[in-house]
Amino acid sequence: MITGASYKNVLPLTKFMIETVMDIPFDYVVTLCDQANESCPFFPGNVKRVHVGFDDPPGLTSKLENEDQKLDIYRRVRDEIQAFVKTLPENSEQN
């Protein structure tokens, strides 16, 4: 897993059903890709929604054959997300 290359591995990274977190109070819901922002327009409860669009590695790498080029894209996006997360919660107030 790419995430394990620079910090603690966050496996398993999977999609989940919203029903599994309905009883958890959240202050913020952050979407990181345009697809998630479009397909998840509503999150129940009193939460602040924040969207920060990042490139979609599968979309960018789908036509590449060189594994090193693919990894470079995944690592770049991973690093951009990591840099964004380090700015939270302050950065979430601006969105």
Secondary structure, 3 states (H helix, E strand, C coil): CHHHHCCCCCCCCCCCCHHHHCCCCCCEEEECCHHHHHHCCCCCCCCEEEECCCCCHHHHHCCCCCHHHHHHHHHHHHHHHHHHHHCCCHHHHHC
